[in-house]
Amino acid sequence: MTSTLSPPVTAEVVADAVENLSARLRKKLDAAIEGCPEGADADGAVVFRFGEDAVVTLRPGPSGVVTEAGQAVCGCLLAPRCLHRAAVLGAAPLAEPLAEPPAEPPAGPLAGAGPGERDAAGPEAGTPPEDDAPARTTGASGASGAAAPPGSVPDATAPAAGAGAAAGAGPDAGDADRDAGAPPTPAQVRAGAALWAVSAEALAAGVVAGGAVVQAELLRAAHTARLAGLPRAEAAALRVVRGLRAARERRAGQRLADLAAAFSELLRTAALLASGTGGPWLTGGGRRAYAAGGGLRVHGLCREPVLTATGYGGVVTHLLGADGARYTLSDVRPGGLARARGAGAASVALGGAALDHAGLARAGLRISGATVSADGRLGAGRGVRAVPAPGAAWDEEPLAALFARPAAEAVRELLARDAEPGLLGCDVQVVGAAGEHLLVRELRADAPLLRLRPAHPHPELAHTANLRRLAGHPGLAVRVLGRPDPDRAATLSPLAVGPVPGAQYTLRLPPEWRDRADLGYDRLQGSHFPDTGAPAGPVAEGEPGPDAVADSPLWRVRRLLETGVAGGRRAVAETGRVPEPLAAYGPLRRAGFGAAADLAGALVAEAGRRPRDAFGRLTEASSEGYAWAWLAASAHLEAAHRSLVAASWA
């Protein structure tokens, strides 16, 4: 099990320790890790005592991480090829990839700088690692590029905007430049092929057989990917290793669906790299690249508290440019809940602007020498200057454009990008409460019932309390700005609300709030609701209809995929050893999911395939064919699920 006192260890140190073991000792490694003793502090080192003559000492470097083999020593006769040393390193938490030194920010805007320039400002101070960044990730790959046979070139769409996106374009500027850039180098192709082979073996083994030796192979491939300049592939491999460890230790909060999504992302990334396709979006970046954005005029939309499971807290303020491009300004640092609550009123660290985040969310900025990442984050370089400017109300351009389109049309476009959905605005009428959720209906003809769920359920944040207050006023007209949930039918996570222009029975917010309330920070009071009056029209009924996502038989495919992650190839093969194996997919075909049924059947058939050699003897099948079948079913499931979610908004 993972040691609580052990310092983090880099992937290559763990991989080297396991590779140096003999075949006999490798068989005992998982049991040795399970029985690893607790460490004790001793003069800046951590000591693990296995016996009188077997004492393992870890001496981390100045960064607090064990980065070299010489920093882990054992006193037994077999050291450094001993079981004690490998067990301690295998039980230690994995270190985050070491970041490159920050790039020097430019002194001002770069004249004629083209898209994708990397010599711009670095990220704002205090930005957490990518896994903890406020921008959320879906975790599961999209449908493209998954069903190609081994050796072919998958036809894939990038899941995120690449470094070639125009500076300042933000995530809504389009995907035309996503595939721009040079293809992977030969070294990167070789690293991708090695990572694909190791990932396929790990998937075939599953959690039950994915012990320390399998994890070490993944760590070695991750280190090779890092040396080849593939930080995205390295991060995907490390996520799978951490997921395997958590699942084998049965940690609280570990979800098999998360591990399945991590495998899907790793296999897809490795397959595309091995095929030699892709661009900068596929190789990733060790740190976010910022390009010169010149002069910008941005308007505040809202602010959102950020609270991560790894102890980071802060705020993200969402902004909109005069041309409709979306930007974010974040202030996220270690500090947890207290930091998340207090950062909402903290000063904006951008070019000396005399504003706090609460004021910026309702005002505007004029920025000169702006530096912008491909996903729209504003950087705080030395040459950036910003001065406060008047903001725009939600019913004024360019902000009014967010609420102009029907929600179904906007959601369909957001989900089609195969990335985390952006912000969505719509005018709704309150129907009532459904547990911790708020039921509303969009103010248009034949609109479906929508579900508003707290953007963050922590009781110390104001999201849940504000939704409860809104639920107490059926028929209230509310303008909502939030993020659609890509995993639930017709569900929106609201970040801010305001009055509907022209409506009589709507919110009455203070003038200083500029007709918007940030649900994570501002608390709605009784004075913010109309004293008298009634809805202009009849209140919509509060009984939601059938949930096409929850009621669909796609759960059968999801359960099959998660069975493969948990029990490996053999567990999937066992599902086909029933009297009528095809009958299990009858509900899929009757519901119109014929392709899902075919892919699930192909996965079961491949899992149970046992080839024979020239003499007719049974041999072990290659894991690559099984990995392709699993990835194809996973990609199709994700695409079908997103289609159902988009249809639920219509």
TAKA-V147194 format. One record per run of one state. SS is the DSSP state (~ for helix, > for strand, _ for the rest). FROM is the first residue (numbers start at 0). LEN is the number of residues. If there is no record, write none. Layout:
# TAKA-V147194
SS/FROM/LEN, SS/FROM/LEN
This chain:
# TAKA-V147194
_/0/7, >/7/2, _/9/1, ~/10/9, _/19/3, ~/22/12, _/34/5, >/39/3, _/42/2, >/44/5, _/49/5, >/54/4, _/58/6, >/64/2, _/66/2, ~/68/3, >/71/3, _/74/8, ~/82/9, _/91/2, >/93/1, _/94/35, ~/129/3, _/132/53, ~/185/24, _/209/2, ~/211/16, _/227/3, ~/230/18, _/248/7, ~/255/20, _/275/4, ~/279/4, _/283/6, >/289/18, _/307/4, >/311/10, _/321/4, >/325/9, _/334/1, ~/335/10, _/345/1, >/346/1, _/347/8, >/355/1, ~/356/4, _/360/3, >/363/10, _/373/3, >/376/3, _/379/5, >/384/5, _/389/9, ~/398/5, _/403/3, ~/406/9, _/415/7, >/422/12, _/434/2, >/436/6, _/442/6, >/448/4, _/452/10, ~/462/9, _/471/5, >/476/8, _/484/6, >/490/9, _/499/6, >/505/1, _/506/4, ~/510/3, _/513/3, >/516/2, _/518/7, ~/525/3, _/528/26, ~/554/21, _/575/5, ~/580/10, _/590/3, ~/593/14, _/607/4, >/611/1, _/612/5, >/617/1, _/618/4, ~/622/26, _/648/2
